[in-house]
Amino acid sequence: MRARIFVTPRQGILDPQGRAVEHALKTLGFDGVSGVKVGRYIVLDVDDSLSPEDARVAVTRMCDRLLANPLIEDYRLEVDSE
Amino acid sequence: MKWGVVSFPGSLDDRDALGALRDVMEQDAVALWHRDESLGAVDCVVLPGGFSYGDYLRCGAIARFAPIMKSIARFAADGGLVMGICNGFQILCEAHLLPGALTRNRSLSFICETASLRVENAATPFTRAARKGQILRIPIKHGEGLYVAPDDELDRMERRGQVILRYASADGESADAANPNGSMRSIAGVANETFNVFGLMPHPEHAVEKILGGEDGRIIFQSIIRSLHSSQASAV
């Protein structure tokens, strides 16, 4: 089973990368772009013997302990159920 | 009195810290390895600068789970003195031994320069050889030194005196222009609530000899030596 984790800078936390990318996009003429955030995308396989619910619980624990720092980052995860 | 300096894979300044302690401060200092489970009989632990585990994921995020970190957490809980320099500061934040986190510099560039730091609290084991308001000139070299913590947490830390060092101009003004990395409230170094764990982005071990640009870093080491002496004296 495949899990996809999207880690982004938390709302209100300075994201200089997002700001630099936003500035670059505007320089290229892409007007009307705002709220750019640059984060991290993590893909991992979890044991197929787990139910999708248990896999989600396990991946959530991984995020809270290691993959994201809740003080400065938000995360969202998707677990394939096929 | 004995010091321990921890090496993680990717630590850079472990040897400089050992050199500063042994050759300049004339201390008994031992090298500790990240896989050691015991600290031995050390009185102060230094987590040095560098790029532990390649700074993968987040700076310090992987090092905080190294076997030695369990012993360091116990040592700190028992009141032992722990100082994290640069990457060591990042590791202590990730390990929740210090509040806050360190993220990418505002400028996005790696900064290598000598910073002016104002001592905000001189009544700590790490700054007692300094005066409150004294300016220390100590080098910084980091890409991820922007200190972040929730505003209410910062308010509590300021009230308790946990903000130990702040970036300032050479005449002691804490203006935004003197903040090299965009740290919230220009914070360069903080302590935990019990003032026995200290983290700072500047490198005192690189400022212990005049010929290498300055020796204000000695003040930090002298403070710790004095604290250890007085705690040993009171234990006898």
Interface residues (C-beta under 8 A of the other chain):
Chain A: P9 I13 L14 P16 Q17 A20 R40 L66 L67 N69 L71 I72
Chain B: L57 R58 A61 I62 F65 E94 G100 A101 T103 R104 N105 R106 S107 L108 L146 V148 A149 P150 G182
